[in-house]
Amino acid sequence: MALTPEQIDALPNYTASQMVKLWRSLIAELGSNPEAQQTGPNGRGYTLRNMDEALRMLRFWEEREAIEAASSSDDQGQSATVRFVETPL
């Protein structure tokens, strides 16, 4: 099911730092409750079976966070935001 432009506009925006916190929280929840399925920041379900994907997403956002931090001194504190949209697999 594709999102409408209005639904896309209503999606929250997150900085890279916020995404790192969200992914770390998800991974911690999976570690403390291995039988449960947790919903990730991208709306997908995660379990221990696909923990590797969650860890890849965390590494991606940690890299983005480092880039954001490095560029913020050049941009007088401006930061990038991200918006999730549904994409086909």
LUMFI-740289 format. One record per residue: x, y, z of N, C-alpha, C, O in turn. Coordinates in steps of 0.05 Angstrom, whole numbers, plus 5000, padded with zeros to 4 digits. Layout:
BEGIN
XYZXYZXYZXYZ;...
***
This chain:
BEGIN
501749775000500050005000501850255000503350295019;501650414980503150654978501950884995499450894998;503651055005502651275020501851505002503151544981;499851655010499051894994500952125001502252105022;501052324985502752554992501952685019503752775033;499452685025498552795051499552625074500452735095;499552355071500552185091503552215095504652215117;504952245073507852295074508452555088510252555105;506952765083507453015096506853005126508053155141;505152815134504452795163506452625178506352615203;508352495164510352325178512252505194512852725186;513152395217515052555233517752575220518552395205;519252785227521952815218523852765241523252855264;526052635236527952575257530752655249531452635225;532352745268535152795262536652525263535552325273;539052525254540652275255541052195284541051955290;541552385302541952325330539452195342539652005358;537152295335534652175344534351885333533351705348;535051845308534851575297536751385311536051155315;539151475318541051305333539751215359539850985366;538451405373537151335398534851135394534550955410;533351175373531050995368532050715362530950525372;534150695345535150425338536550295362536250055366;537950445378539150325402537050225421537350015433;534950375424532650295441531450035431530849855446;531050015405529849775393531649535398530649325406;534249565394536149345398536149265427536349025433;536149455445536049395474533549235481533649045497;531249315470528749175475528848885465527948705478;530048855441530248585430532048405448531548175452;534148535459536048385476534748305502535348095513;533048485513531748425539529348255537528548125557;528148235513525748075509525947935483524548005463;527547725481528147595456525747465442525847415418;523647405457521347275445519447475431517747395415;519747725437517847925427518648035400521048015393;516748135386517248275361516948575367514948655379;518948735359518849015364518649155337519649065317;517249375337516949535313519149745312519549895331;520649745290522849935287521850205278519550245271;523750395279523050665270522050685241520750875234;522650485225521750485197519150335194518150295172;517850255217515250125216515349825212513249695212;517649715208517949425204518149285230518949395250;517349025231517648865255520448745256521548655236;521548745280524248625285524148425307522748465327;525548205303525947995324528947935324530548065310;529747745341532547665341533347555314535747565307;531547445299532147335272533247545253535047485237;532247785254533247995236534648215252534648455243;535848145274537448335290539648455273540448685277;540848295255543048395238542148635222543748825218;539648635212538648865197538449105215539149335207;537449065240537249285259540049405265540349645268;541949225268544749315273545849475250547349665253;545249385225546149535201544849815201546150005194;542349825208540950085208542250265230542650505225;542850155253544250305274546850415264547450655268;548450245251551050335241550750555220552250755219;548750525202548150725182547650995196548751205188;545850995216545151245229547351355246547551605249;549051185257551451285272553351435252554451635260;553651325228555251465208553951735200555351935198;551351735197549951985190550252185213550652425208;550052085237550352265261553152385261553452625267;555252235255557952335255558252545233559552755237;557052495210557152695188555652945196556653165191;553352905208551753135217553253305237553253555236;554653175256556153315277558553465264559053685272;559853335245562153465232561253695215562653905214;558953675202558053895185556754115200556454335190;555854065224554354265239556054505246555054735248;558654465249560454695254560654865229561055105231;560454735205560554895180557855025174557755235161;555654905184552955005177551655165200549255205199;553255265219552155415241549955265256547855385262;550355005261548454855277546054745262544254635275;545854765236543554655222543954345221546154245220;541754205222541853915221539953805200538053935193;540553575191538853445171536653285184537053195207;534453255171532253085181531652875160532352895137;530252675169529552455152526552395154525452435175;525452315133522552245132522351975120523551925099;520851785133520551525122518251515103516051625109;518651375081516451325062516551035055518650905057;514250925048514050645041515350605014514750734995;517150405012518350334987518050034982518049885002;517749944958517549664952520149514958522249634955;519949264966522349114972523548994948525548864949;
***
